[in-house]
Amino acid sequence: MTLTETHPRGAAAPGPDGPDGSGAQAVVTGIGVAAPNGLGTRAWWRATLAGESGIGPLTRFDGERYPATLAGEVPGFDPAAHVPSRLLPQTDHMTRLAFAAAREALDDAGVDAAALPEYGAGVVTAASAGGFAFGQRELEALWSRGGAHVSAYQSFAWFYAVNTGQISIRHGLRGPSGVLVTEQTGGLDALAQARRQLRKGIGVLVTGGVDSSLCPWGWAAHLADGRLSTRRDPATAYLPFSADANGHVVGEGGALLVLEDAAAARARGAEVYGRVSGYAATFDPAPGTGGAPRLRDAAALALADAGLAPGDVDVVFADAAGVRADDVAEARALAELFGPRGVPVTAPKTMTGRLAAGGGALDVAAALLALRDQVVPPTVHVAAPAEDCPLDLVTTARPLPLRTALVLARGRGGFNAATVLRAPAG
Amino acid sequence: MPEMSIHDLTTLLRECAGEDESVNLEGDVLDTPFADLGYDSLAVLQTTGRIERDFELTLDEDAVAEAETPREYLAVVNHQLTDRSNA
């Protein structure tokens, strides 16, 4: 069965991608990646399909002093190779990673930023804590040596909007821009905000998220969250949907994407990875009020936004909390929507750890390449889902005919988001 | 107290704020505006903080802000260095 037979999506179909009547249809034409299991889209995707994990002992600082010692660190990153000298003294590690991903995405899309109208392109990224490591260093300087020793660049290098601003300045993308702070849903929420700007007539958006907080200050915050795995074996630390789940591992990195209107992309002959066809966000009821979590509602609303039914979805990229109660809740939401084991589900973040604002964006990149290559990347380290998680969990790369992918994310504090991606039209 | 030279200043600028790839700081840059050298006001502020620490000076904030070129900036710094050694 092909989706084309069940749900004709030809040119005659009303445009679910442009319910505001603008007719704009958001497509992704460029991908840039910085991930713990690969720097650059090609290296990361190869490792992801091969099931190669980037989780290991912390090297950025001495993790042995903390209960949790594992993380996903982006390998082989040489800042000087990706960041101009002028910008090195004023950038945190996560901004440097974002520079690399933004450049890769723009190059991949073949977009010449300098040739665009002055306000015709914008930047919308997601972030969590901004440049945490930079901020820690300057706070240390403040308390140990005094205010005269604090960098003037602390004024913005720590700030959660800094990646958007730096990318905007470096590439001359002066159109509507912004930042979203919704923890792990940020990557999806940013993509949706970029799509809104596209519908308002902005021609090109750089969007997604790249995050890092691998410093003692950031680690203290992650530990306080209470959901970090304290296991020391990278193969057993982060086991979402497993009966043996024990919390999650934190990683750094993410993805940035170039979003354009389909017609404009076609007109300039750009290669299209896929369409951003649907999106929705919901918020959980306050704890203790008895309401049910609303991840399923986000997924259902995103499908409605795309004009699709659950049966149209070929693969789900799960949030994959790695915390038993949250895993069971997500599995239940998926079973209610798709039926028990009703759709292939995967969590390539088992190879990277949870990337905060970068997580949803990297999952979108993975979903788009899955659609391109017609293969579902694996969930690693999980032998089989728990009995109370009735999922068709993909644990080795699985070739499949793929037209539609659903990406789910949950952010600490009650955020839920869902994004529907479809293979290029035609 | 020796005066600060253009070489001292460009070395500190480079350390504090990096170096624009299109600019040759070894060339004759005494009268080139900081903006043309790729240094914005924050870059100059960062470098000023470093000079104040290294030389144990407190530079005249307004005079530093008005200095648009390395020559004007060095005049402010060296004026205060001279004042101090004469005090």
Interface residues (C-beta under 8 A of the other chain):
Chain A: P84 S85 R86 L87 L88 P89 Q90 A148 H149 S151 A152 Y153 S155
Chain B: R14 C16 A17 G18 E19 D20 E21 G38 L42 A43 L45 Q46 G49 E52 R53
